[in-house]
Amino acid sequence: MAKVSVVIPVYNVEKYVRECLDSVQKQTLEELEIICIDDGSTDRSGAILDEYAQKDSRFHVIHKKNEGYGKAINTGMDLVTSPYVGIVESDDWIDPAMYQNLYKVMEETKADVMKADFYEFYTGAEGNYIEEYKFVAEGDRASLYHMPVTVKEHPDVFYLWKYTWSGIYRTDFLRKEQIYHNETPGASYQDNGFWFQTMVKAKKIYLVNQAFYHYRIDNAASSIHSKGKVFAVCDEFDFIRKKVEEMGEEGEPYYKWILYFRITDCIGNLDRVGEEYRLLLAQRIKKEFLEGLQAGEVDARLYRGLWKQKIFELLASPEQYVERLSEERRRLQKRAGGYPMIILYGAGRIGQQALSYFIDGRLRTKIKYFAVSDPSQNKKEIKGIPIVDIRSLQSYREEALVVLAVGENLLPELKNTIEGLQFQHVLSFQEILKKEEALW
């Protein structure tokens, strides 16, 4: 009998799916049940799944019409026969010992839910993977590792990453609590409802301070231009609220958290939706926040730091908030978005500020290198991005945008170096930030 079932939802990922399937097939824990749900793929994904099933009896392939991520996952979950189940998305991959390690810890702890650290990655200039290690519990919350926790006793668990695939779940727990994904056809964010249910219903959550899962972010900059998709996150939290209402009095402490995530997720989504829908979404955010305030579901203690600032700005004027956001995005796209790759020349404080700015502007995957004049004086990488000698990057002088990420006093020196190396596209980080375009 299989010890762990792995559910893999698949839709039009022929470019990546072999890497995913190979990583699951090569797990050191061999007693696996690998359930692949082909959700009506129109490329070769379905045929590739069949290839694996013909060679390895652990693979079980279901071909079905396209009904969305939630339905695909639920279809796979219904077929699970092992005591534990995990999810792997078909454009990601996992380390060979992932399920061996997680199974061992689940057996020892008897947890309902286990979450592990993970990696975010994208493809570098040489076809290499640029990876950043992500802690499931950071800073003050690191004390939550390697101990049984619940959201009732440790509400900070809610602030952890919401991803559903970096761990495993006890199958009988999911079935007893009737936890499943929302099945809204064509919608997004359907893992949010699954995540929230597992968090509030689990009697024991266990966090592992080790990463096994590699999460692809190459396509993270894609925009949402369908009006239905714009409000998909709102629809998902309607689903979550309905599931919490079914809990009766036990669910009452969680309404403030539903509103918190509804508001913060929608604000975070504003720079992903098509520009034509941003104001519509911003106005809805304000309306729903004020309704929540009137219903007594706003807990000001939950809204911290930058989120508090963003909410205040949006409440004051959704129109001005959207205009400022749109202007920043247009400016960044105009000055940096058209290049196939970006090199940040400078790996100090300003270089790291520039990286954060590009990440916020959805251009992270274009950043392939940090460049320096003397690599011996620096670390090897920052957030997984390699730090290299600027002279080693001359082969990219015609295609790359070089951003000079240093203080004003060092700009002349870096400009001379760049001119000598004949890089054709150069801007200082200060020029990118300016409202008026000023290229030197």
N, C-alpha and C positions, 0 to 999 in steps of 0.2 A: 504494500500500500504506500502511496505517495505521502511524504511528510509535509510537503509544502506545495500548494497550487500557485501557479503564476498566471494571471490574466493579462493578456496583451491585446488591447484594442488597436485595430489596424485600419487606416484609411489613406490610400494614395501616398505611400511612403517608400516606394520601390528604391529610392536613392539611399535610404538609411536602414531598411528593415533587416537586411542580412546581418549587419553589425549587431543589431539588437538581438536577433535570434541566436546568433553565435554565442553571444555573451551569456545568454540564459542556458543554452545547451551545454556549455562548458563549466557549469557550476560544479564545485567540488561536492556539494550535496547532490547526489545522483537521483535520489528518490523524489523526483519532481513530477508534477502534473502540469503540463504547459498548454493552456487553453488560449487559442488565438481566434479572435473574432474579426473576420473580414467584413467591415461595415459597408459593403457595396462598393469596394474600390473599383475605379475605372482604369487603373494602370496595371502593372504586373504584380502588385503586392499579393493578391490572392493566389496567383500561380506560384509565387515564391514560398508562401506558407505551405502549399501542397507538397512542394519539393521536400521540405523539412519533415512533414508528416509521413511521407513515404519511406524516409530513411531512419526515422526515430519514432518509436511507438509512444513515446511520452508526449508527443505533440498531438493535440486534438484541434482540428480546424473547423470552424463554423462559418459558412458563407451566408450572408443575409443582406437584405436590402438596406440602403442607407437610412438610418433613423437617428444618428447622432451618437456622441460619446457616451452619454448616460445610459442609453439603451444597450449599447455594445458592452459596457462594463457589467451591467446587470445580467445580461445574457450569459456572460462568462461566469459570473458569481453563482448563478443558479446551477451551474454544472460542476462546481467544486466538490470534491469528495475527501479532501485531506483536512487535517485539523487546523492548518494555518493557510492564509492566502495573502499574496502580495500582488501589486500592480506594477507593470513595466510599460511605459509608453514606447511606441514602436519606432521613434526616432532617437531614443536614448539607449544607453547600454549600462551594464553593471559589472562590478568586479567579480572574479571567479568564486571568492569565498563569501559572497554576500549572504546567501540563504543558509549556508552552513553555520555562520556566526549567529545570524538572527534566530534561527531555529533553536540553537543551543541555549541562547539567553531566554527565549520564550519558554522553553521547557523548564528552565531553572526558576524563572520569576513568576510563571503562571499569569502573565499580564494579558489584558484584553487587546491592547494596542502597543506596538513598539515603533518608535521613530528613531532614525539614525541621521547623522550628518550626511552631507552630500556634496557634489561638485557641480558647479555651473561651467559649461564649456562652449566654445565656438571655434571655428576653423581659422588658423593663423595663415600668414602669407605663404608659408612653405607647405601648406596642407597639414601642418601640425595642429594639435589641439591646445588652445589656451584655456587653462582651467583655473577656477577660483574655488578654494575650499570654503564651504558654507557650514557654520555651526548651527545646529537646530536650536541650541540655547546659548546665547551670548551674554557677555558682561555679568551683571548681577544674577542673571538667570542660570548661569553655569552650574550653580548648586543643585539644579534640578536633575542633572545627569546621574544615572546609575542609582536611582532610588524610585520606589513606586510613588506616583503622584496622581492626583485627580484635579480637575478644574475647580471643584468645590473647595478643596483644601488649599490649592495653589492656583489662584486665578491667573497668575502670570503665564501659565501654560497657554492661555489664549493668544499671547503675543508672539508665540513661536511660529515658524513657517507653516503655512497652511497646506503645503503639498501632501498628497496622499500616497506617493509611490516610494518614498525613501525608507519604508519599514514593512512590517507585516501585521496581520490582524488574526485574532482567534475566530475561526469560522463559526463556531457555535454562538459566540457573542454577537456577531453580526446578524445571525438568523434569529436568535432569541429576541433581540431588540428591533428587528425588522429594519435594519439600516441598509439603505440602497441609494443609488444616484437618482437625481431628478432626470426625467426622460423627455424634457421639452425638445421637440425636433429642431435641429439646426441651431440650438442655443449654445452659448459658451458658459464657462465658469461652473460647470455641473459637478466638479469635484468639491466645490465649496460646501455644498449641502452634506455630502458624505463626510467631509472633514469635521464639520460642526457636530453632526450626530455622534460620531465616534468620540469626540472630545467630551461632550456633556453626558454621555451614557456609560462611558467606560468606568469601571470600578478600580482599574489599575492601568496606568499609562507608564511606560518605561522608556527612557531616552538613552541612547547609546552614543558615546562620544567618539565615533569612528565613522568614516565615510566609505560607502560602497557604490552609490548610485551616481551616474553621470548624466546630468540634465542639459539637453541641448537648448541654447538660446539664440541660435543663428537667425531664427525668424521672429524674434521678439519685437522687431520694429514695425511689423505689419500693422496697418491701420484698420479700423472698423468703419466701413462705409454703408453698411446696411442699417436702416433705422431700427429693425428688429433686434440686431446685435447690440445697438447702443444701450438698450435698457435690459439686456440679458442679465447683467449682474443684479439689477433690481428684482427681476423675476426670480432669480435664484434665492434671494433673501426672503421673498414671499414664500417660497417652498420651505426654507429653513424655519420661518416663523410658524408655518402650519405644523411642522413636525414637533416644534417645541410646545405649541398649544396642546398637542396630544399628550404631553407629559403632565398636564394639569399643574398643581401647585409646585411640583418638583421642577418645572420649567421656568417658573416666575423669575428667578435670579438672572436668567439669561437673556431677557428682552433688551436690557441695556447694551449687552454685547452684540446682539443682532443689529441694533441701530448703529452702534459704533462701527462695525465692519461694513454695514451697508453704506454709510456715509464715506468712510475712508477709502473703501474699494472704488466707489463711484468717482471720488475726487482723483484717485490715482488713475482712473480710466479716462479722464478728460483729455489727456494728451495722446491717447491712442485712437479715439474716435475721429471720424472725418470732421474737418473743420466746420462743415455745414450743420453738424449736430451738437457742437460743444455747448452753445448757449442753452439749447433745449435741455441738455442733461444737467447743466449747472443750475438752471431754474428749478428742476425737479429735486436736486439735492437740497437746495434751500427750503423748498416746500416740505420735504419729508423730515428734515431736521427740526423745523419749527413744529410740525405735527407731533414728532417724538417728544419735543420739549413740553408741549401742552399735555401729552399723555403721561408725563413723569418718567420717561424712559431715557433721558439724557443724564448720564453720570459724568460730570465735568472732570473727575479724576482720571478717566480713561483717556482723555484727549490730551496728549502730551507733546511738547516740543513743536516740531514743524507742523504736525497735524493740527494743533490748536491754532497756529498762525494762519494756515491755509483756510480753515473753517471760518475764522473771523473775517478774513478778506473776502471770501465768497459770500458770506451772509451780508456783508456791507454792500456789495454790488456784484452780482453774478456777471453783469455785462463787462465791468472793468476787469474782473478776474479773468474772464475768457479772453478779452482783448489783449491783456498783458501776456497770458500764456501763448496765445496764437502768434503774437509779435515775436516773442523769444524763439518759438519753434521755427517761424519763417526765417528769422535772421540766421539761426544756426544752420538750417537746411541750405540756405542760399550760400553761405560762406564755406560750409564743410560737407554738406550732404552729398554733393555731386562726385566726390572722389571715391575710388574703390577701396582705398585704405588711408589711415591716418597714423602718423608717427608723432608721438609727443616727445619733443626734444627738451629734456629736463625731467628728472625723477625725484625732485624734492617736494617741498610743500606746495608750490604752485603747480607742479606737474600733477600731483595727486588731486588738487582742486580742479584742474582741467579735466581729469578723468571723471570725477564726479559729475561735472557739468555735462560732459558728453553722454554719460550713462543716463542722466535725467532727460537728456534730449533724444533718447532712443538711438544713439549712434555708437553704443558700446562695441558692437561687433565689428565696426570698421577700424578700431584701434588695434593695431597688430604689434606695435613695439613701443617701449620707452627707449629713447636714445640718449646717450651721454657722451661726453668727450673723453672721459676716463672711466671705463667700466670697473677698474680695480678698486675704485673708491665707493662703489655702490653694491646694493644687494643684487641678487640674480633676477628677481622678479618683483612685481607689485600686483597683487590681486590676480596672479597667474600670468600677467603680461610680461614677457621677457625684457630685461634691460640689456641693451647691446651697445657697442661702439657705433656712433653715427656713421663712421667711415665704412662699416660693413654693410650699410644699407644703400649704397650708391646705385645698385641695380634698380632701385625703385624711384630714382630721381625724376622720372618723367610722369609717373602715375600717382605717386603719394602726395598727400598734403602734409607738410611738416608744420607742426604748431610749436612755436617757441614758447615753452612754458617755464619762464624764469622771470626774475624781477627786472625792472627797467635798467638797472645798472649793468646787468649781464647781457642785455639784448645786443649791443653792438658787436661783442665778441662772437656770439652765436650766429649773428647775421653774416659776419665775415667767413666763418667756418662753412656755413651753408652755401654761400655764394661760391666759395672755392670748390665745393663738392658738386656744384652745378645742379642743385635741386631746383625744380622749376616752379613749384607751388608752395609758397611759404607765407604764413601769417603768425603774428604773435597772439598769444592767448588774450592779451589786452585788446587787440583789434577785433577779435571775435566777439568780445563782450560789449563793444561800443555800439550804441544805437545808430550812429551815423557810420556808414561804411567808409573806412579809411585804410587803404592798402598802401604799403610802402613799396 
